[in-house]
């Protein structure tokens, strides 16, 4: 079963996000209170724990949820293989995959700390289609439209 490991938030761009007990996700906004929220195609970022584990296996220690500035840390699903347009239901929230990976911007904290970042290769981005709350442990259900 695919599930959410952590919900992470920050009030500034370019910094590590902090895990929280739950996140409120809103249509055309993303994660309420997060620096990356707004009416655009990259409202919410997701990264799989399995991707984080790849970096840990290279000897990079203390990589925890939010270190790659992802809003949702997941497990049990290879996120970067999902096609754009895939819809995910998590808790009450419905979101749609809008982008796989991204161009790495200079100066992110994880790149400065470890010299590499997996988010540009294996992170994904979504937009929110239905409001709701997401908590760690929530199941992720997929559908392709």
MDAnalysis code that builds the backbone (N, CA, C; Angstrom):
import MDAnalysis as mda
import numpy as np

u = mda.Universe.empty(435, n_residues=145, atom_resindex=np.repeat(np.arange(145), 3), trajectory=True)
u.add_TopologyAttr("name", ["N", "CA", "C"] * 145)
u.add_TopologyAttr("resid", np.arange(1, 146))
u.add_TopologyAttr("resname", ["UNK", "UNK", "UNK", "UNK", "UNK", "UNK", "UNK", "UNK", "UNK", "UNK", "UNK", "UNK", "UNK", "UNK", "UNK", "UNK", "UNK", "UNK", "UNK", "UNK", "UNK", "UNK", "UNK", "UNK", "UNK", "UNK", "UNK", "UNK", "UNK", "UNK", "UNK", "UNK", "UNK", "UNK", "UNK", "UNK", "UNK", "UNK", "UNK", "UNK", "UNK", "UNK", "UNK", "UNK", "UNK", "UNK", "UNK", "UNK", "UNK", "UNK", "UNK", "UNK", "UNK", "UNK", "UNK", "UNK", "UNK", "UNK", "UNK", "UNK", "UNK", "UNK", "UNK", "UNK", "UNK", "UNK", "UNK", "UNK", "UNK", "UNK", "UNK", "UNK", "UNK", "UNK", "UNK", "UNK", "UNK", "UNK", "UNK", "UNK", "UNK", "UNK", "UNK", "UNK", "UNK", "UNK", "UNK", "UNK", "UNK", "UNK", "UNK", "UNK", "UNK", "UNK", "UNK", "UNK", "UNK", "UNK", "UNK", "UNK", "UNK", "UNK", "UNK", "UNK", "UNK", "UNK", "UNK", "UNK", "UNK", "UNK", "UNK", "UNK", "UNK", "UNK", "UNK", "UNK", "UNK", "UNK", "UNK", "UNK", "UNK", "UNK", "UNK", "UNK", "UNK", "UNK", "UNK", "UNK", "UNK", "UNK", "UNK", "UNK", "UNK", "UNK", "UNK", "UNK", "UNK", "UNK", "UNK", "UNK", "UNK", "UNK", "UNK", "UNK", "UNK"])
u.atoms.positions = np.array([
    [0.843, -1.185, 0.000],
    [0.000, 0.000, 0.000],
    [0.887, 1.248, 0.000],
    [0.589, 2.163, -0.894],
    [1.288, 3.445, -0.915],
    [0.664, 4.349, 0.146],
    [1.532, 5.102, 0.832],
    [1.027, 5.969, 1.898],
    [1.909, 7.195, 2.075],
    [1.390, 8.162, 2.807],
    [2.127, 9.369, 3.161],
    [2.958, 9.083, 4.403],
    [4.236, 9.394, 4.342],
    [5.131, 9.252, 5.489],
    [5.131, 10.539, 6.310],
    [5.144, 11.692, 5.606],
    [5.208, 12.982, 6.307],
    [4.585, 14.077, 5.456],
    [4.029, 15.068, 6.152],
    [3.556, 16.315, 5.549],
    [4.526, 17.388, 6.037],
    [5.106, 18.154, 5.095],
    [6.177, 19.104, 5.425],
    [5.834, 20.495, 4.907],
    [6.230, 21.521, 5.685],
    [5.863, 22.887, 5.344],
    [6.995, 23.849, 5.703],
    [7.073, 24.949, 4.957],
    [7.985, 26.044, 5.302],
    [7.341, 27.349, 4.855],
    [7.671, 28.422, 5.547],
    [7.089, 29.720, 5.189],
    [8.004, 30.531, 4.271],
    [9.173, 29.937, 3.909],
    [10.100, 30.600, 2.987],
    [10.545, 29.605, 1.924],
    [10.838, 30.116, 0.743],
    [11.356, 29.280, -0.344],
    [12.844, 29.042, -0.130],
    [13.319, 27.908, -0.663],
    [14.746, 27.606, -0.632],
    [15.269, 27.082, 0.689],
    [14.372, 26.682, 1.580],
    [14.807, 26.150, 2.876],
    [14.202, 24.764, 3.088],
    [14.778, 24.031, 4.017],
    [14.267, 22.718, 4.403],
    [12.894, 22.900, 5.045],
    [11.979, 21.975, 4.754],
    [10.623, 22.044, 5.318],
    [10.548, 21.221, 6.610],
    [9.623, 21.596, 7.463],
    [9.438, 20.969, 8.768],
    [8.212, 20.060, 8.743],
    [8.332, 18.817, 9.210],
    [7.163, 17.937, 9.291],
    [6.121, 18.480, 10.274],
    [4.845, 18.318, 9.897],
    [3.718, 18.744, 10.727],
    [2.733, 17.580, 10.859],
    [1.826, 17.669, 11.824],
    [0.864, 16.597, 12.078],
    [-0.174, 16.449, 10.988],
    [-0.491, 17.534, 10.296],
    [-1.459, 17.490, 9.210],
    [-1.311, 18.745, 8.373],
    [-1.754, 18.656, 7.133],
    [-1.721, 19.809, 6.242],
    [-3.083, 20.031, 5.631],
    [-3.457, 21.306, 5.496],
    [-4.709, 21.674, 4.850],
    [-4.400, 22.064, 3.410],
    [-4.984, 21.326, 2.462],
    [-4.722, 21.538, 1.042],
    [-5.955, 22.148, 0.397],
    [-5.729, 23.186, -0.415],
    [-6.839, 23.933, -0.996],
    [-6.695, 24.012, -2.515],
    [-7.834, 23.883, -3.197],
    [-7.883, 23.995, -4.643],
    [-7.293, 25.331, -5.081],
    [-6.503, 25.291, -6.152],
    [-5.860, 26.474, -6.737],
    [-4.909, 27.172, -5.774],
    [-4.480, 26.495, -4.723],
    [-3.531, 27.075, -3.772],
    [-2.421, 26.091, -3.426],
    [-2.791, 24.883, -3.014],
    [-1.812, 23.916, -2.540],
    [-1.891, 23.797, -1.035],
    [-0.735, 23.635, -0.382],
    [-0.667, 23.479, 1.063],
    [-0.757, 24.854, 1.718],
    [-1.819, 25.064, 2.457],
    [-2.053, 26.348, 3.113],
    [-0.886, 26.684, 4.044],
    [-0.335, 27.892, 3.874],
    [0.756, 28.352, 4.725],
    [2.137, 28.027, 4.203],
    [2.225, 27.269, 3.099],
    [3.533, 26.920, 2.550],
    [4.001, 27.987, 1.568],
    [5.296, 28.231, 1.537],
    [5.882, 29.257, 0.680],
    [5.652, 28.992, -0.806],
    [5.470, 27.741, -1.204],
    [5.295, 27.420, -2.616],
    [3.829, 27.365, -3.048],
    [2.912, 27.638, -2.128],
    [1.498, 27.589, -2.502],
    [1.174, 28.752, -3.429],
    [0.149, 28.567, -4.237],
    [-0.277, 29.600, -5.173],
    [-0.972, 28.976, -6.355],
    [-1.565, 29.788, -7.184],
    [-2.326, 29.313, -8.329],
    [-1.392, 29.095, -9.523],
    [-0.673, 27.959, -9.483],
    [0.225, 27.577, -10.556],
    [0.301, 26.066, -10.620],
    [1.108, 25.508, -11.530],
    [1.109, 24.066, -11.767],
    [1.955, 23.281, -10.769],
    [2.754, 23.950, -9.935],
    [3.593, 23.239, -8.959],
    [3.179, 23.605, -7.528],
    [1.911, 23.377, -7.210],
    [1.386, 23.744, -5.901],
    [1.932, 22.868, -4.787],
    [2.115, 21.577, -5.067],
    [2.542, 20.622, -4.045],
    [3.668, 19.763, -4.618],
    [4.725, 19.585, -3.825],
    [5.842, 18.729, -4.253],
    [5.823, 17.438, -3.445],
    [6.156, 16.330, -4.121],
    [6.190, 15.018, -3.483],
    [7.514, 14.336, -3.803],
    [8.033, 13.615, -2.829],
    [9.245, 12.834, -3.002],
    [9.089, 11.540, -2.211],
    [9.482, 10.432, -2.825],
    [9.346, 9.128, -2.178],
    [10.467, 8.883, -1.178],
    [10.133, 8.240, -0.088],
    [11.140, 7.829, 0.895],
    [12.194, 6.953, 0.228],
    [11.772, 6.153, -0.736],
    [12.709, 5.300, -1.461],
    [13.775, 6.130, -2.183],
    [13.405, 7.298, -2.685],
    [14.375, 8.200, -3.327],
    [15.337, 8.772, -2.290],
    [14.809, 9.138, -1.142],
    [15.649, 9.645, -0.050],
    [16.611, 8.553, 0.403],
    [16.134, 7.309, 0.455],
    [16.983, 6.188, 0.858],
    [18.152, 5.974, -0.107],
    [17.954, 6.281, -1.398],
    [19.051, 6.181, -2.368],
    [20.194, 7.115, -1.981],
    [19.845, 8.318, -1.544],
    [20.863, 9.284, -1.127],
    [21.530, 8.820, 0.169],
    [20.744, 8.278, 1.086],
    [21.307, 7.766, 2.344],
    [22.276, 6.621, 2.078],
    [21.963, 5.770, 1.095],
    [22.819, 4.635, 0.759],
    [24.174, 5.080, 0.224],
    [24.242, 6.324, -0.247],
    [25.510, 6.877, -0.732],
    [26.350, 7.429, 0.419],
    [25.845, 7.245, 1.634],
    [26.611, 7.673, 2.800],
    [26.240, 9.051, 3.316],
    [25.179, 9.614, 2.789],
    [24.729, 10.925, 3.246],
    [23.800, 10.701, 4.432],
    [24.214, 11.154, 5.590],
    [23.500, 10.864, 6.827],
    [22.465, 11.934, 7.158],
    [21.558, 11.577, 8.043],
    [20.561, 12.482, 8.598],
    [19.627, 13.082, 7.556],
    [19.287, 12.296, 6.533],
    [18.305, 12.744, 5.553],
    [16.927, 12.330, 6.043],
    [16.147, 13.300, 6.449],
    [14.816, 13.051, 6.981],
    [13.777, 13.745, 6.108],
    [12.520, 13.470, 6.362],
    [11.426, 14.095, 5.618],
    [11.545, 15.610, 5.665],
    [11.352, 16.233, 4.502],
    [11.399, 17.689, 4.394],
    [12.755, 18.243, 4.027],
    [13.811, 17.445, 4.142],
    [15.160, 17.939, 3.837],
    [15.315, 18.334, 2.372],
    [14.527, 17.713, 1.486],
    [14.590, 18.039, 0.063],
    [13.512, 19.058, -0.314],
    [12.918, 19.678, 0.689],
    [11.882, 20.709, 0.535],
    [10.601, 20.166, -0.092],
    [10.352, 18.865, 0.100],
    [9.118, 18.283, -0.418],
    [7.985, 18.497, 0.579],
    [6.780, 18.736, 0.047],
    [5.604, 18.886, 0.903],
    [5.119, 17.548, 1.434],
    [5.158, 16.527, 0.576],
    [4.712, 15.200, 0.995],
    [5.829, 14.202, 0.754],
    [6.191, 13.470, 1.792],
    [7.104, 12.344, 1.676],
    [6.219, 11.102, 1.642],
    [6.449, 10.237, 0.648],
    [5.597, 9.064, 0.456],
    [6.427, 7.788, 0.551],
    [5.736, 6.655, 0.580],
    [6.426, 5.373, 0.441],
    [5.494, 4.396, -0.245],
    [6.112, 3.420, -0.929],
    [5.333, 2.384, -1.584],
    [4.915, 2.716, -3.000],
    [5.447, 3.809, -3.567],
    [5.101, 4.180, -4.941],
    [6.297, 4.890, -5.579],
    [6.623, 4.512, -6.800],
    [7.739, 5.117, -7.524],
    [7.184, 6.355, -8.244],
    [7.177, 7.470, -7.552],
    [6.500, 8.682, -8.012],
    [6.951, 9.147, -9.393],
    [8.257, 9.143, -9.648],
    [8.764, 9.724, -10.884],
    [8.388, 8.926, -12.136],
    [7.777, 7.744, -11.962],
    [7.321, 6.960, -13.111],
    [5.851, 7.238, -13.449],
    [5.171, 8.015, -12.627],
    [3.761, 8.323, -12.884],
    [3.651, 9.299, -14.056],
    [2.728, 9.050, -14.967],
    [2.566, 10.010, -16.066],
    [1.880, 11.295, -15.598],
    [2.252, 12.404, -16.249],
    [1.541, 13.661, -16.016],
    [0.062, 13.393, -16.300],
    [-0.809, 13.911, -15.458],
    [-2.243, 13.680, -15.583],
    [-2.762, 12.629, -14.626],
    [-1.849, 11.859, -13.996],
    [-2.272, 10.874, -13.000],
    [-2.932, 11.607, -11.842],
    [-4.056, 11.099, -11.402],
    [-4.743, 11.686, -10.250],
    [-4.504, 10.811, -9.030],
    [-4.318, 11.482, -7.894],
    [-4.089, 10.794, -6.633],
    [-5.091, 11.285, -5.610],
    [-5.697, 10.343, -4.921],
    [-6.542, 10.673, -3.777],
    [-5.762, 10.325, -2.528],
    [-5.627, 11.306, -1.661],
    [-4.934, 11.117, -0.392],
    [-5.833, 11.735, 0.675],
    [-6.335, 10.910, 1.587],
    [-7.312, 11.422, 2.538],
    [-8.493, 11.971, 1.757],
    [-8.878, 13.198, 2.045],
    [-9.995, 13.859, 1.353],
    [-9.543, 14.554, 0.082],
    [-8.242, 14.684, -0.109],
    [-7.672, 15.522, -1.162],
    [-7.577, 14.758, -2.484],
    [-7.891, 15.469, -3.570],
    [-7.661, 14.966, -4.921],
    [-6.647, 15.895, -5.567],
    [-5.572, 15.319, -6.117],
    [-4.551, 16.116, -6.794],
    [-4.188, 15.449, -8.106],
    [-3.591, 16.249, -9.000],
    [-3.203, 15.753, -10.317],
    [-1.733, 16.051, -10.559],
    [-1.008, 15.058, -11.059],
    [0.410, 15.229, -11.375],
    [0.542, 16.181, -12.560],
    [1.342, 17.224, -12.390],
    [1.528, 18.238, -13.429],
    [2.952, 18.293, -13.970],
    [3.917, 17.757, -13.224],
    [5.310, 17.825, -13.657],
    [6.118, 16.747, -12.949],
    [7.050, 16.151, -13.699],
    [7.975, 15.172, -13.135],
    [9.354, 15.824, -13.124],
    [9.969, 15.886, -11.968],
    [11.288, 16.498, -11.853],
    [11.241, 17.996, -12.094],
    [12.415, 18.616, -12.015],
    [12.509, 20.057, -12.230],
    [13.967, 20.426, -12.450],
    [14.169, 21.608, -12.959],
    [15.527, 22.117, -13.067],
    [15.977, 22.502, -11.666],
    [17.167, 22.082, -11.297],
    [17.676, 22.398, -9.965],
    [18.106, 23.861, -9.931],
    [17.577, 24.584, -8.967],
    [18.000, 25.975, -8.817],
    [19.249, 26.042, -7.955],
    [20.079, 26.989, -8.228],
    [21.326, 27.149, -7.483],
    [21.037, 27.621, -6.058],
    [21.799, 27.101, -5.140],
    [21.725, 27.625, -3.782],
    [20.764, 26.937, -2.842],
    [20.154, 25.803, -3.252],
    [19.250, 25.144, -2.304],
    [20.085, 24.544, -1.164],
    [19.488, 24.450, -0.001],
    [20.215, 24.012, 1.194],
    [20.751, 22.591, 1.071],
    [19.967, 21.682, 0.484],
    [20.438, 20.296, 0.412],
    [21.629, 20.182, -0.522],
    [21.629, 20.924, -1.633],
    [22.769, 20.893, -2.556],
    [24.023, 21.421, -1.855],
    [23.869, 22.467, -1.070],
    [25.006, 23.015, -0.316],
    [25.514, 22.013, 0.720],
    [24.598, 21.271, 1.344],
    [24.967, 20.337, 2.408],
    [25.654, 19.091, 1.881],
    [25.111, 18.519, 0.788],
    [25.588, 17.202, 0.364],
    [26.143, 17.149, -1.052],
    [25.997, 18.216, -1.818],
    [26.545, 18.238, -3.163],
    [25.683, 17.589, -4.229],
    [24.499, 17.124, -3.857],
    [23.583, 16.518, -4.815],
    [22.170, 16.647, -4.268],
    [21.205, 16.607, -5.169],
    [19.798, 16.666, -4.761],
    [19.004, 15.746, -5.668],
    [18.223, 14.868, -5.082],
    [17.434, 13.907, -5.851],
    [16.102, 14.492, -6.328],
    [15.667, 15.582, -5.716],
    [14.374, 16.179, -6.064],
    [14.255, 16.513, -7.555],
    [15.278, 17.100, -8.192],
    [15.133, 17.414, -9.623],
    [14.949, 16.188, -10.516],
    [15.392, 15.029, -10.077],
    [15.289, 13.815, -10.886],
    [14.070, 12.967, -10.535],
    [13.720, 12.906, -9.249],
    [12.690, 11.956, -8.822],
    [11.519, 12.582, -8.077],
    [11.548, 13.879, -7.865],
    [10.411, 14.554, -7.250],
    [9.326, 14.818, -8.279],
    [8.099, 14.953, -7.817],
    [6.998, 15.295, -8.720],
    [6.220, 16.470, -8.137],
    [5.397, 17.072, -8.991],
    [4.604, 18.218, -8.592],
    [3.151, 17.997, -9.003],
    [2.253, 18.517, -8.171],
    [0.826, 18.351, -8.414],
    [0.089, 19.664, -8.186],
    [-1.146, 19.686, -8.691],
    [-2.068, 20.765, -8.356],
    [-3.259, 20.138, -7.649],
    [-3.876, 20.907, -6.775],
    [-4.989, 20.405, -5.965],
    [-6.301, 20.604, -6.702],
    [-7.079, 19.519, -6.806],
    [-8.384, 19.556, -7.464],
    [-9.540, 19.525, -6.469],
    [-9.292, 19.004, -5.260],
    [-10.330, 18.955, -4.214],
    [-9.683, 19.200, -2.866],
    [-10.274, 20.112, -2.108],
    [-9.780, 20.494, -0.778],
    [-9.800, 19.318, 0.187],
    [-8.988, 19.449, 1.224],
    [-9.022, 18.483, 2.305],
    [-7.760, 18.504, 3.134],
    [-7.696, 17.567, 4.047],
    [-6.585, 17.445, 4.987],
    [-5.823, 16.161, 4.661],
    [-4.494, 16.241, 4.757],
    [-3.645, 15.059, 4.608],
    [-2.821, 14.917, 5.876],
    [-2.723, 13.665, 6.339],
    [-1.943, 13.342, 7.539],
    [-0.970, 12.209, 7.224],
    [0.132, 12.135, 7.957],
    [1.002, 10.971, 7.817],
    [0.197, 9.689, 8.045],
    [0.457, 8.679, 7.224],
    [-0.262, 7.414, 7.316],
    [-1.404, 7.298, 6.333],
    [-1.852, 8.430, 5.755],
    [-2.957, 8.371, 4.790],
    [-2.554, 7.556, 3.570],
    [-3.481, 6.752, 3.086],
    [-3.268, 5.930, 1.902],
    [-3.295, 6.793, 0.638],
    [-2.508, 6.406, -0.355],
    [-2.474, 7.077, -1.659],
    [-3.125, 6.141, -2.665],
    [-4.185, 6.626, -3.306],
    [-4.892, 5.861, -4.341],
    [-4.704, 6.573, -5.679],
    [-4.363, 5.819, -6.721],
    [-4.068, 6.391, -8.044],
    [-5.170, 6.121, -9.038],
    [-5.328, 7.076, -9.989],
    [-6.168, 6.856, -11.165],
    [-5.617, 7.727, -12.288],
    [-5.678, 7.241, -13.509],
    [-5.225, 8.005, -14.671],
    [-6.448, 8.480, -15.426],
    [-6.511, 9.775, -15.646],
    [-7.659, 10.364, -16.371],
    [-7.376, 10.435, -17.846],
])
